[in-house]
Amino acid sequence: MREIIERYLRDHNINYSISDKGYIITFKYNRLRFCLTTDPQDPHFIRLLLPQIANIPSTPESSFSEKINEYNKKYKCVKIITEGNSIWLSIEHYFYSKEKENVVVLFERLINILEFARKDIREDLKNTKEKHIK
């Protein structure tokens, strides 16, 4: 699976790097930095991450936890996770097709879903922050 995605990135002139162990591919697409992780024990599985989309707002922790739950319900396959003080987005998927066309269509769809969720969440956080400031 990883090989097909690497070929896609090369064919679209997208610069990428591979971690020294070969399990993480980092690339920029539409000015956003993505990380793709694979599992050598499970060659059909990928995790696509969009790291550090925003900082965790300075609201009560329970309020932000509720917000994350709302987002997780809204975006069916996107996981909203926190790492330190940042919000990350993740999609995990299994690819069973070895046909390049099928993989490419689904890979592009996963990227689009993360981009949409990022835009929506950042806008929502901005609007929430503005409401608290007024």
A tleap script that builds the chain and sets N, CA, C and O, in Angstrom:
source leaprc.protein.ff14SB
mol = sequence {
  NMET ARG GLU ILE ILE GLU ARG TYR LEU ARG
  ASP HIE ASN ILE ASN TYR SER ILE SER ASP
  LYS GLY TYR ILE ILE THR PHE LYS TYR ASN
  ARG LEU ARG PHE CYS LEU THR THR ASP PRO
  GLN ASP PRO HIE PHE ILE ARG LEU LEU LEU
  PRO GLN ILE ALA ASN ILE PRO SER THR PRO
  GLU SER SER PHE SER GLU LYS ILE ASN GLU
  TYR ASN LYS LYS TYR LYS CYS VAL LYS ILE
  ILE THR GLU GLY ASN SER ILE TRP LEU SER
  ILE GLU HIE TYR PHE TYR SER LYS GLU LYS
  GLU ASN VAL VAL VAL LEU PHE GLU ARG LEU
  ILE ASN ILE LEU GLU PHE ALA ARG LYS ASP
  ILE ARG GLU ASP LEU LYS ASN THR LYS GLU
  LYS HIE ILE CLYS
}
set mol.1.N position { 0.826 -1.193 0.000 }
set mol.1.CA position { 0.000 0.000 0.000 }
set mol.1.C position { 0.871 1.257 0.000 }
set mol.1.O position { 0.636 2.206 -0.748 }
set mol.2.N position { 1.872 1.226 0.857 }
set mol.2.CA position { 2.760 2.379 0.971 }
set mol.2.C position { 3.405 2.704 -0.365 }
set mol.2.O position { 3.573 3.875 -0.708 }
set mol.3.N position { 3.763 1.687 -1.112 }
set mol.3.CA position { 4.422 1.892 -2.401 }
set mol.3.C position { 3.507 2.628 -3.377 }
set mol.3.O position { 3.967 3.490 -4.126 }
set mol.4.N position { 2.232 2.300 -3.374 }
set mol.4.CA position { 1.273 2.965 -4.265 }
set mol.4.C position { 1.151 4.434 -3.886 }
set mol.4.O position { 1.110 5.300 -4.760 }
set mol.5.N position { 1.095 4.713 -2.613 }
set mol.5.CA position { 0.971 6.100 -2.164 }
set mol.5.C position { 2.250 6.880 -2.461 }
set mol.5.O position { 2.191 8.043 -2.862 }
set mol.6.N position { 3.396 6.249 -2.267 }
set mol.6.CA position { 4.654 6.912 -2.627 }
set mol.6.C position { 4.682 7.236 -4.120 }
set mol.6.O position { 5.106 8.324 -4.512 }
set mol.7.N position { 4.239 6.312 -4.939 }
set mol.7.CA position { 4.192 6.542 -6.387 }
set mol.7.C position { 3.248 7.704 -6.706 }
set mol.7.O position { 3.551 8.536 -7.562 }
set mol.8.N position { 2.104 7.758 -6.017 }
set mol.8.CA position { 1.156 8.860 -6.198 }
set mol.8.C position { 1.830 10.190 -5.884 }
set mol.8.O position { 1.721 11.144 -6.654 }
set mol.9.N position { 2.523 10.252 -4.758 }
set mol.9.CA position { 3.190 11.495 -4.364 }
set mol.9.C position { 4.246 11.891 -5.398 }
set mol.9.O position { 4.338 13.062 -5.768 }
set mol.10.N position { 5.035 10.936 -5.862 }
set mol.10.CA position { 6.043 11.230 -6.896 }
set mol.10.C position { 5.378 11.699 -8.190 }
set mol.10.O position { 5.804 12.687 -8.788 }
set mol.11.N position { 4.336 10.988 -8.621 }
set mol.11.CA position { 3.651 11.322 -9.882 }
set mol.11.C position { 3.025 12.710 -9.847 }
set mol.11.O position { 2.855 13.341 -10.891 }
set mol.12.N position { 2.680 13.193 -8.644 }
set mol.12.CA position { 2.072 14.522 -8.496 }
set mol.12.C position { 3.075 15.566 -8.012 }
set mol.12.O position { 2.694 16.646 -7.561 }
set mol.13.N position { 4.353 15.234 -8.110 }
set mol.13.CA position { 5.439 16.144 -7.715 }
set mol.13.C position { 5.266 16.693 -6.305 }
set mol.13.O position { 5.513 17.870 -6.043 }
set mol.14.N position { 4.845 15.831 -5.421 }
set mol.14.CA position { 4.684 16.201 -4.018 }
set mol.14.C position { 5.919 15.705 -3.269 }
set mol.14.O position { 6.179 14.503 -3.206 }
set mol.15.N position { 6.669 16.639 -2.707 }
set mol.15.CA position { 7.848 16.258 -1.936 }
set mol.15.C position { 7.417 15.541 -0.670 }
set mol.15.O position { 6.445 15.925 -0.019 }
set mol.16.N position { 8.148 14.504 -0.338 }
set mol.16.CA position { 7.840 13.759 0.871 }
set mol.16.C position { 9.125 13.216 1.466 }
set mol.16.O position { 10.153 13.128 0.795 }
set mol.17.N position { 9.047 12.857 2.731 }
set mol.17.CA position { 10.181 12.214 3.383 }
set mol.17.C position { 9.658 10.980 4.105 }
set mol.17.O position { 8.490 10.895 4.483 }
set mol.18.N position { 10.563 10.032 4.282 }
set mol.18.CA position { 10.208 8.780 4.944 }
set mol.18.C position { 11.076 8.659 6.187 }
set mol.18.O position { 12.284 8.891 6.142 }
set mol.19.N position { 10.447 8.295 7.296 }
set mol.19.CA position { 11.203 8.145 8.546 }
set mol.19.C position { 12.260 7.062 8.378 }
set mol.19.O position { 12.179 6.231 7.474 }
set mol.20.N position { 13.243 7.084 9.254 }
set mol.20.CA position { 14.338 6.126 9.146 }
set mol.20.C position { 13.873 4.674 9.258 }
set mol.20.O position { 14.528 3.776 8.729 }
set mol.21.N position { 12.774 4.439 9.926 }
set mol.21.CA position { 12.253 3.073 10.013 }
set mol.21.C position { 11.302 2.753 8.868 }
set mol.21.O position { 10.914 1.599 8.684 }
set mol.22.N position { 10.924 3.773 8.096 }
set mol.22.CA position { 10.091 3.546 6.920 }
set mol.22.C position { 8.607 3.458 7.171 }
set mol.22.O position { 7.850 3.137 6.255 }
set mol.23.N position { 8.159 3.739 8.406 }
set mol.23.CA position { 6.736 3.606 8.719 }
set mol.23.C position { 5.966 4.916 8.631 }
set mol.23.O position { 4.735 4.919 8.658 }
set mol.24.N position { 6.683 6.022 8.526 }
set mol.24.CA position { 6.015 7.328 8.490 }
set mol.24.C position { 6.457 8.085 7.245 }
set mol.24.O position { 7.650 8.257 6.996 }
set mol.25.N position { 5.477 8.533 6.470 }
set mol.25.CA position { 5.731 9.378 5.309 }
set mol.25.C position { 5.156 10.748 5.640 }
set mol.25.O position { 3.986 10.863 6.004 }
set mol.26.N position { 5.972 11.780 5.514 }
set mol.26.CA position { 5.532 13.148 5.767 }
set mol.26.C position { 5.543 13.891 4.444 }
set mol.26.O position { 6.499 13.793 3.674 }
set mol.27.N position { 4.463 14.644 4.178 }
set mol.27.CA position { 4.384 15.394 2.924 }
set mol.27.C position { 3.514 16.626 3.113 }
set mol.27.O position { 2.708 16.705 4.041 }
set mol.28.N position { 3.696 17.588 2.208 }
set mol.28.CA position { 2.854 18.779 2.189 }
set mol.28.C position { 1.936 18.699 0.988 }
set mol.28.O position { 2.344 18.344 -0.119 }
set mol.29.N position { 0.669 19.043 1.244 }
set mol.29.CA position { -0.348 19.030 0.201 }
set mol.29.C position { -1.272 20.206 0.475 }
set mol.29.O position { -1.794 20.343 1.582 }
set mol.30.N position { -1.476 21.048 -0.515 }
set mol.30.CA position { -2.288 22.260 -0.326 }
set mol.30.C position { -1.810 23.069 0.881 }
set mol.30.O position { -2.620 23.564 1.664 }
set mol.31.N position { -0.513 23.195 1.022 }
set mol.31.CA position { 0.152 23.958 2.083 }
set mol.31.C position { -0.060 23.395 3.479 }
set mol.31.O position { 0.233 24.073 4.464 }
set mol.32.N position { -0.557 22.181 3.587 }
set mol.32.CA position { -0.745 21.536 4.887 }
set mol.32.C position { 0.217 20.356 4.993 }
set mol.32.O position { 0.482 19.668 4.007 }
set mol.33.N position { 0.732 20.133 6.190 }
set mol.33.CA position { 1.659 19.029 6.421 }
set mol.33.C position { 0.880 17.815 6.916 }
set mol.33.O position { 0.169 17.884 7.919 }
set mol.34.N position { 1.022 16.722 6.212 }
set mol.34.CA position { 0.371 15.460 6.551 }
set mol.34.C position { 1.416 14.436 6.951 }
set mol.34.O position { 2.571 14.505 6.529 }
set mol.35.N position { 0.998 13.496 7.761 }
set mol.35.CA position { 1.838 12.347 8.098 }
set mol.35.C position { 1.016 11.089 7.815 }
set mol.35.O position { -0.141 10.983 8.220 }
set mol.36.N position { 1.619 10.166 7.131 }
set mol.36.CA position { 0.979 8.891 6.837 }
set mol.36.C position { 1.768 7.812 7.556 }
set mol.36.O position { 2.975 7.682 7.351 }
set mol.37.N position { 1.098 7.040 8.394 }
set mol.37.CA position { 1.783 5.957 9.071 }
set mol.37.C position { 1.262 4.631 8.548 }
set mol.37.O position { 0.084 4.488 8.220 }
set mol.38.N position { 2.157 3.676 8.480 }
set mol.38.CA position { 1.797 2.328 8.047 }
set mol.38.C position { 2.258 1.353 9.121 }
set mol.38.O position { 3.016 1.708 10.024 }
set mol.39.N position { 1.792 0.136 9.007 }
set mol.39.CA position { 2.136 -0.895 9.978 }
set mol.39.C position { 2.643 -2.116 9.213 }
set mol.39.O position { 1.877 -2.752 8.490 }
set mol.40.N position { 3.914 -2.447 9.362 }
set mol.40.CA position { 4.443 -3.590 8.612 }
set mol.40.C position { 3.751 -4.909 8.967 }
set mol.40.O position { 3.769 -5.845 8.167 }
set mol.41.N position { 3.149 -4.996 10.141 }
set mol.41.CA position { 2.425 -6.201 10.538 }
set mol.41.C position { 1.032 -6.263 9.908 }
set mol.41.O position { 0.395 -7.316 9.897 }
set mol.42.N position { 0.567 -5.124 9.382 }
set mol.42.CA position { -0.773 -5.044 8.785 }
set mol.42.C position { -0.679 -4.195 7.524 }
set mol.42.O position { -0.976 -3.001 7.573 }
set mol.43.N position { -0.281 -4.768 6.412 }
set mol.43.CA position { 0.005 -3.993 5.201 }
set mol.43.C position { -1.204 -3.289 4.581 }
set mol.43.O position { -1.036 -2.444 3.701 }
set mol.44.N position { -2.398 -3.616 5.019 }
set mol.44.CA position { -3.599 -2.971 4.471 }
set mol.44.C position { -3.985 -1.708 5.219 }
set mol.44.O position { -4.822 -0.939 4.745 }
set mol.45.N position { -3.384 -1.485 6.387 }
set mol.45.CA position { -3.786 -0.391 7.269 }
set mol.45.C position { -2.930 0.851 7.033 }
set mol.45.O position { -1.713 0.760 6.871 }
set mol.46.N position { -3.590 2.022 7.017 }
set mol.46.CA position { -2.878 3.306 7.031 }
set mol.46.C position { -3.570 4.234 8.026 }
set mol.46.O position { -4.760 4.102 8.311 }
set mol.47.N position { -2.791 5.166 8.538 }
set mol.47.CA position { -3.326 6.244 9.373 }
set mol.47.C position { -2.811 7.537 8.752 }
set mol.47.O position { -1.603 7.721 8.603 }
set mol.48.N position { -3.726 8.431 8.392 }
set mol.48.CA position { -3.362 9.720 7.823 }
set mol.48.C position { -3.630 10.775 8.886 }
set mol.48.O position { -4.749 10.903 9.383 }
set mol.49.N position { -2.586 11.531 9.229 }
set mol.49.CA position { -2.682 12.542 10.286 }
set mol.49.C position { -2.503 13.936 9.711 }
set mol.49.O position { -1.718 14.154 8.788 }
set mol.50.N position { -3.235 14.851 10.265 }
set mol.50.CA position { -3.052 16.273 10.002 }
set mol.50.C position { -2.713 16.884 11.353 }
set mol.50.O position { -3.601 17.226 12.134 }
set mol.51.N position { -1.403 17.018 11.622 }
set mol.51.CA position { -0.989 17.452 12.966 }
set mol.51.C position { -1.144 18.942 13.199 }
set mol.51.O position { -1.122 19.746 12.266 }
set mol.52.N position { -1.299 19.284 14.446 }
set mol.52.CA position { -1.265 20.653 14.940 }
set mol.52.C position { -2.139 21.617 14.137 }
set mol.52.O position { -1.666 22.635 13.631 }
set mol.53.N position { -3.424 21.273 14.032 }
set mol.53.CA position { -4.330 22.147 13.272 }
set mol.53.C position { -4.707 23.395 14.061 }
set mol.53.O position { -5.085 24.413 13.480 }
set mol.54.N position { -4.603 23.313 15.379 }
set mol.54.CA position { -4.941 24.458 16.239 }
set mol.54.C position { -4.430 24.167 17.642 }
set mol.54.O position { -4.105 23.029 17.983 }
set mol.55.N position { -4.367 25.211 18.435 }
set mol.55.CA position { -4.036 25.040 19.845 }
set mol.55.C position { -5.314 24.798 20.630 }
set mol.55.O position { -6.392 25.260 20.256 }
set mol.56.N position { -5.174 24.079 21.702 }
set mol.56.CA position { -6.324 23.815 22.558 }
set mol.56.C position { -6.756 25.136 23.179 }
set mol.56.O position { -5.936 25.838 23.769 }
set mol.57.N position { -8.036 25.482 23.055 }
set mol.57.CA position { -8.494 26.765 23.611 }
set mol.57.C position { -8.421 26.774 25.131 }
set mol.57.O position { -8.501 25.733 25.784 }
set mol.58.N position { -8.268 27.958 25.667 }
set mol.58.CA position { -8.181 28.094 27.130 }
set mol.58.C position { -9.584 28.203 27.712 }
set mol.58.O position { -9.991 29.251 28.215 }
set mol.59.N position { -10.303 27.107 27.630 }
set mol.59.CA position { -11.636 27.000 28.230 }
set mol.59.C position { -11.547 25.906 29.287 }
set mol.59.O position { -10.562 25.168 29.324 }
set mol.60.N position { -12.537 25.791 30.133 }
set mol.60.CA position { -12.500 24.689 31.096 }
set mol.60.C position { -12.340 23.346 30.367 }
set mol.60.O position { -12.918 23.132 29.302 }
set mol.61.N position { -11.549 22.454 30.958 }
set mol.61.CA position { -11.240 21.177 30.316 }
set mol.61.C position { -12.493 20.399 29.953 }
set mol.61.O position { -12.550 19.805 28.876 }
set mol.62.N position { -13.495 20.384 30.819 }
set mol.62.CA position { -14.718 19.638 30.534 }
set mol.62.C position { -15.436 20.219 29.322 }
set mol.62.O position { -16.018 19.475 28.533 }
set mol.63.N position { -15.401 21.534 29.168 }
set mol.63.CA position { -16.022 22.186 28.018 }
set mol.63.C position { -15.339 21.768 26.718 }
set mol.63.O position { -16.004 21.501 25.718 }
set mol.64.N position { -14.005 21.714 26.739 }
set mol.64.CA position { -13.282 21.321 25.538 }
set mol.64.C position { -13.482 19.836 25.234 }
set mol.64.O position { -13.573 19.455 24.067 }
set mol.65.N position { -13.549 19.001 26.259 }
set mol.65.CA position { -13.812 17.572 26.056 }
set mol.65.C position { -15.169 17.365 25.390 }
set mol.65.O position { -15.316 16.515 24.512 }
set mol.66.N position { -16.152 18.144 25.815 }
set mol.66.CA position { -17.474 18.066 25.188 }
set mol.66.C position { -17.391 18.472 23.720 }
set mol.66.O position { -18.040 17.868 22.865 }
set mol.67.N position { -16.592 19.494 23.433 }
set mol.67.CA position { -16.420 19.970 22.058 }
set mol.67.C position { -15.787 18.874 21.198 }
set mol.67.O position { -16.220 18.642 20.069 }
set mol.68.N position { -14.774 18.208 21.724 }
set mol.68.CA position { -14.144 17.113 20.984 }
set mol.68.C position { -15.166 16.012 20.695 }
set mol.68.O position { -15.196 15.464 19.593 }
set mol.69.N position { -15.996 15.692 21.677 }
set mol.69.CA position { -17.026 14.678 21.458 }
set mol.69.C position { -17.997 15.109 20.361 }
set mol.69.O position { -18.422 14.287 19.549 }
set mol.70.N position { -18.349 16.392 20.336 }
set mol.70.CA position { -19.227 16.896 19.270 }
set mol.70.C position { -18.572 16.703 17.902 }
set mol.70.O position { -19.206 16.234 16.957 }
set mol.71.N position { -17.299 17.070 17.813 }
set mol.71.CA position { -16.578 16.911 16.543 }
set mol.71.C position { -16.489 15.442 16.145 }
set mol.71.O position { -16.690 15.098 14.981 }
set mol.72.N position { -16.191 14.589 17.099 }
set mol.72.CA position { -16.069 13.168 16.776 }
set mol.72.C position { -17.391 12.579 16.290 }
set mol.72.O position { -17.393 11.659 15.473 }
set mol.73.N position { -18.497 13.093 16.777 }
set mol.73.CA position { -19.803 12.646 16.285 }
set mol.73.C position { -20.083 13.206 14.898 }
set mol.73.O position { -20.654 12.520 14.050 }
set mol.74.N position { -19.681 14.450 14.667 }
set mol.74.CA position { -19.970 15.128 13.406 }
set mol.74.C position { -19.185 14.540 12.233 }
set mol.74.O position { -19.737 14.340 11.151 }
set mol.75.N position { -17.908 14.266 12.449 }
set mol.75.CA position { -17.049 13.752 11.378 }
set mol.75.C position { -16.920 12.253 11.544 }
set mol.75.O position { -16.172 11.771 12.395 }
set mol.76.N position { -17.645 11.532 10.738 }
set mol.76.CA position { -17.821 10.097 10.919 }
set mol.76.C position { -16.527 9.301 11.019 }
set mol.76.O position { -16.421 8.405 11.856 }
set mol.77.N position { -15.561 9.606 10.197 }
set mol.77.CA position { -14.347 8.780 10.212 }
set mol.77.C position { -13.126 9.528 10.715 }
set mol.77.O position { -12.031 8.965 10.730 }
set mol.78.N position { -13.277 10.771 11.125 }
set mol.78.CA position { -12.145 11.565 11.621 }
set mol.78.C position { -12.079 11.453 13.136 }
set mol.78.O position { -13.090 11.557 13.830 }
set mol.79.N position { -10.873 11.240 13.629 }
set mol.79.CA position { -10.645 11.259 15.075 }
set mol.79.C position { -9.981 12.583 15.411 }
set mol.79.O position { -9.020 12.994 14.760 }
set mol.80.N position { -10.494 13.235 16.418 }
set mol.80.CA position { -9.863 14.451 16.919 }
set mol.80.C position { -9.097 14.040 18.164 }
set mol.80.O position { -9.670 13.501 19.111 }
set mol.81.N position { -7.811 14.295 18.155 }
set mol.81.CA position { -6.965 13.905 19.272 }
set mol.81.C position { -6.146 15.105 19.723 }
set mol.81.O position { -5.960 16.059 18.968 }
set mol.82.N position { -5.667 15.054 20.940 }
set mol.82.CA position { -4.809 16.126 21.437 }
set mol.82.C position { -3.427 15.558 21.692 }
set mol.82.O position { -3.262 14.423 22.139 }
set mol.83.N position { -2.455 16.374 21.396 }
set mol.83.CA position { -1.049 16.030 21.633 }
set mol.83.C position { -0.419 17.259 22.252 }
set mol.83.O position { -0.216 18.267 21.575 }
set mol.84.N position { -0.108 17.183 23.538 }
set mol.84.CA position { 0.384 18.368 24.226 }
set mol.84.C position { -0.703 19.428 24.235 }
set mol.84.O position { -1.804 19.197 24.734 }
set mol.85.N position { -0.386 20.604 23.675 }
set mol.85.CA position { -1.336 21.715 23.627 }
set mol.85.C position { -1.982 21.845 22.244 }
set mol.85.O position { -2.641 22.848 21.967 }
set mol.86.N position { -1.803 20.847 21.374 }
set mol.86.CA position { -2.316 20.944 20.005 }
set mol.86.C position { -3.435 19.954 19.728 }
set mol.86.O position { -3.580 18.920 20.381 }
set mol.87.N position { -4.210 20.327 18.729 }
set mol.87.CA position { -5.281 19.476 18.234 }
set mol.87.C position { -4.792 18.850 16.928 }
set mol.87.O position { -4.296 19.545 16.041 }
set mol.88.N position { -4.939 17.542 16.825 }
set mol.88.CA position { -4.560 16.799 15.622 }
set mol.88.C position { -5.804 16.099 15.074 }
set mol.88.O position { -6.740 15.791 15.811 }
set mol.89.N position { -5.788 15.860 13.774 }
set mol.89.CA position { -6.846 15.079 13.136 }
set mol.89.C position { -6.242 13.800 12.578 }
set mol.89.O position { -5.098 13.784 12.125 }
set mol.90.N position { -7.016 12.744 12.616 }
set mol.90.CA position { -6.542 11.450 12.149 }
set mol.90.C position { -7.669 10.706 11.437 }
set mol.90.O position { -8.832 10.781 11.835 }
set mol.91.N position { -7.305 9.998 10.390 }
set mol.91.CA position { -8.214 9.056 9.740 }
set mol.91.C position { -7.456 7.743 9.627 }
set mol.91.O position { -6.307 7.709 9.186 }
set mol.92.N position { -8.107 6.679 10.027 }
set mol.92.CA position { -7.524 5.350 9.885 }
set mol.92.C position { -8.371 4.577 8.887 }
set mol.92.O position { -9.599 4.658 8.891 }
set mol.93.N position { -7.693 3.831 8.040 }
set mol.93.CA position { -8.429 3.122 6.994 }
set mol.93.C position { -7.700 1.861 6.590 }
set mol.93.O position { -6.481 1.747 6.720 }
set mol.94.N position { -8.478 0.922 6.100 }
set mol.94.CA position { -7.926 -0.304 5.524 }
set mol.94.C position { -8.124 -0.267 4.015 }
set mol.94.O position { -9.227 -0.015 3.530 }
set mol.95.N position { -7.062 -0.517 3.289 }
set mol.95.CA position { -7.110 -0.623 1.836 }
set mol.95.C position { -6.923 -2.085 1.471 }
set mol.95.O position { -5.888 -2.676 1.779 }
set mol.96.N position { -7.911 -2.668 0.821 }
set mol.96.CA position { -7.772 -4.058 0.412 }
set mol.96.C position { -7.541 -4.186 -1.086 }
set mol.96.O position { -7.170 -5.259 -1.564 }
set mol.97.N position { -7.749 -3.136 -1.813 }
set mol.97.CA position { -7.525 -3.162 -3.249 }
set mol.97.C position { -6.053 -2.896 -3.541 }
set mol.97.O position { -5.441 -2.034 -2.910 }
set mol.98.N position { -5.496 -3.611 -4.471 }
set mol.98.CA position { -4.122 -3.371 -4.907 }
set mol.98.C position { -4.111 -2.540 -6.194 }
set mol.98.O position { -3.049 -2.210 -6.721 }
set mol.99.N position { -5.297 -2.210 -6.687 }
set mol.99.CA position { -5.376 -1.436 -7.919 }
set mol.99.C position { -5.112 0.029 -7.602 }
set mol.99.O position { -5.771 0.633 -6.755 }
set mol.100.N position { -4.142 0.574 -8.297 }
set mol.100.CA position { -3.689 1.937 -8.035 }
set mol.100.C position { -4.842 2.941 -8.082 }
set mol.100.O position { -4.921 3.823 -7.227 }
set mol.101.N position { -5.725 2.822 -9.057 }
set mol.101.CA position { -6.816 3.789 -9.219 }
set mol.101.C position { -7.710 3.821 -7.990 }
set mol.101.O position { -8.100 4.897 -7.538 }
set mol.102.N position { -8.038 2.659 -7.446 }
set mol.102.CA position { -8.896 2.605 -6.263 }
set mol.102.C position { -8.211 3.223 -5.050 }
set mol.102.O position { -8.835 3.958 -4.285 }
set mol.103.N position { -6.949 2.928 -4.880 }
set mol.103.CA position { -6.196 3.467 -3.754 }
set mol.103.C position { -6.090 4.988 -3.865 }
set mol.103.O position { -6.274 5.699 -2.877 }
set mol.104.N position { -5.793 5.486 -5.074 }
set mol.104.CA position { -5.629 6.925 -5.286 }
set mol.104.C position { -6.924 7.666 -4.992 }
set mol.104.O position { -6.904 8.700 -4.324 }
set mol.105.N position { -8.038 7.160 -5.475 }
set mol.105.CA position { -9.335 7.818 -5.238 }
set mol.105.C position { -9.626 7.886 -3.743 }
set mol.105.O position { -10.043 8.929 -3.240 }
set mol.106.N position { -9.412 6.799 -3.040 }
set mol.106.CA position { -9.690 6.796 -1.605 }
set mol.106.C position { -8.689 7.667 -0.841 }
set mol.106.O position { -9.074 8.377 0.088 }
set mol.107.N position { -7.420 7.619 -1.220 }
set mol.107.CA position { -6.399 8.440 -0.573 }
set mol.107.C position { -6.735 9.927 -0.716 }
set mol.107.O position { -6.659 10.679 0.256 }
set mol.108.N position { -7.104 10.348 -1.925 }
set mol.108.CA position { -7.477 11.752 -2.136 }
set mol.108.C position { -8.718 12.114 -1.329 }
set mol.108.O position { -8.821 13.229 -0.817 }
set mol.109.N position { -9.648 11.192 -1.213 }
set mol.109.CA position { -10.854 11.445 -0.420 }
set mol.109.C position { -10.502 11.639 1.057 }
set mol.109.O position { -11.058 12.517 1.716 }
set mol.110.N position { -9.590 10.831 1.572 }
set mol.110.CA position { -9.176 10.962 2.970 }
set mol.110.C position { -8.524 12.324 3.214 }
set mol.110.O position { -8.783 12.967 4.232 }
set mol.111.N position { -7.691 12.755 2.291 }
set mol.111.CA position { -7.068 14.076 2.408 }
set mol.111.C position { -8.138 15.161 2.426 }
set mol.111.O position { -8.094 16.070 3.254 }
set mol.112.N position { -9.098 15.062 1.511 }
set mol.112.CA position { -10.165 16.068 1.437 }
set mol.112.C position { -11.000 16.110 2.719 }
set mol.112.O position { -11.386 17.186 3.174 }
set mol.113.N position { -11.276 14.954 3.293 }
set mol.113.CA position { -12.051 14.912 4.536 }
set mol.113.C position { -11.290 15.628 5.649 }
set mol.113.O position { -11.878 16.415 6.392 }
set mol.114.N position { -9.993 15.364 5.770 }
set mol.114.CA position { -9.195 16.022 6.801 }
set mol.114.C position { -9.118 17.522 6.567 }
set mol.114.O position { -9.202 18.303 7.515 }
set mol.115.N position { -8.959 17.933 5.311 }
set mol.115.CA position { -8.910 19.374 5.012 }
set mol.115.C position { -10.225 20.050 5.401 }
set mol.115.O position { -10.220 21.129 5.994 }
set mol.116.N position { -11.342 19.420 5.071 }
set mol.116.CA position { -12.646 19.992 5.404 }
set mol.116.C position { -12.826 20.074 6.918 }
set mol.116.O position { -13.244 21.108 7.440 }
set mol.117.N position { -12.512 18.993 7.619 }
set mol.117.CA position { -12.670 18.983 9.078 }
set mol.117.C position { -11.782 20.050 9.711 }
set mol.117.O position { -12.212 20.739 10.637 }
set mol.118.N position { -10.549 20.196 9.224 }
set mol.118.CA position { -9.634 21.214 9.746 }
set mol.118.C position { -10.234 22.602 9.598 }
set mol.118.O position { -10.262 23.381 10.550 }
set mol.119.N position { -10.708 22.903 8.406 }
set mol.119.CA position { -11.279 24.226 8.131 }
set mol.119.C position { -12.480 24.485 9.050 }
set mol.119.O position { -12.598 25.557 9.642 }
set mol.120.N position { -13.345 23.514 9.157 }
set mol.120.CA position { -14.555 23.655 9.952 }
set mol.120.C position { -14.234 23.818 11.444 }
set mol.120.O position { -14.816 24.670 12.114 }
set mol.121.N position { -13.329 23.020 11.950 }
set mol.121.CA position { -12.977 23.082 13.370 }
set mol.121.C position { -12.283 24.397 13.695 }
set mol.121.O position { -12.595 25.028 14.705 }
set mol.122.N position { -11.347 24.817 12.850 }
set mol.122.CA position { -10.648 26.086 13.100 }
set mol.122.C position { -11.628 27.259 13.084 }
set mol.122.O position { -11.530 28.172 13.904 }
set mol.123.N position { -12.561 27.225 12.153 }
set mol.123.CA position { -13.565 28.295 12.084 }
set mol.123.C position { -14.445 28.272 13.334 }
set mol.123.O position { -14.746 29.321 13.903 }
set mol.124.N position { -14.850 27.093 13.754 }
set mol.124.CA position { -15.683 26.962 14.946 }
set mol.124.C position { -14.938 27.450 16.188 }
set mol.124.O position { -15.512 28.151 17.021 }
set mol.125.N position { -13.665 27.082 16.315 }
set mol.125.CA position { -12.880 27.531 17.467 }
set mol.125.C position { -12.710 29.047 17.462 }
set mol.125.O position { -12.751 29.690 18.511 }
set mol.126.N position { -12.518 29.610 16.269 }
set mol.126.CA position { -12.388 31.070 16.155 }
set mol.126.C position { -13.686 31.754 16.592 }
set mol.126.O position { -13.659 32.727 17.345 }
set mol.127.N position { -14.826 31.235 16.111 }
set mol.127.CA position { -16.118 31.818 16.476 }
set mol.127.C position { -16.390 31.674 17.973 }
set mol.127.O position { -16.933 32.585 18.598 }
set mol.128.N position { -16.018 30.543 18.539 }
set mol.128.CA position { -16.206 30.329 19.976 }
set mol.128.C position { -15.352 31.308 20.768 }
set mol.128.O position { -15.811 31.886 21.753 }
set mol.129.N position { -14.115 31.489 20.337 }
set mol.129.CA position { -13.213 32.425 21.022 }
set mol.129.C position { -13.751 33.854 20.951 }
set mol.129.O position { -13.696 34.584 21.941 }
set mol.130.N position { -14.273 34.264 19.780 }
set mol.130.CA position { -14.815 35.605 19.607 }
set mol.130.C position { -16.035 35.821 20.497 }
set mol.130.O position { -16.228 36.920 21.015 }
set mol.131.N position { -16.858 34.794 20.682 }
set mol.131.CA position { -18.027 34.904 21.556 }
set mol.131.C position { -17.611 35.155 22.998 }
set mol.131.O position { -18.254 35.923 23.712 }
set mol.132.N position { -16.517 34.495 23.428 }
set mol.132.CA position { -16.054 34.667 24.802 }
set mol.132.C position { -15.381 36.021 25.014 }
set mol.132.O position { -15.375 36.533 26.133 }
set mol.133.N position { -14.824 36.598 23.979 }
set mol.133.CA position { -14.129 37.887 24.092 }
set mol.133.C position { -15.135 39.038 24.168 }
set mol.133.O position { -14.905 40.007 24.891 }
set mol.134.N position { -16.223 38.945 23.447 }
set mol.134.CA position { -17.202 40.039 23.404 }
set mol.134.C position { -17.884 40.285 24.720 }
set mol.134.O position { -18.728 41.175 24.821 }
savepdb mol mol.pdb
quit
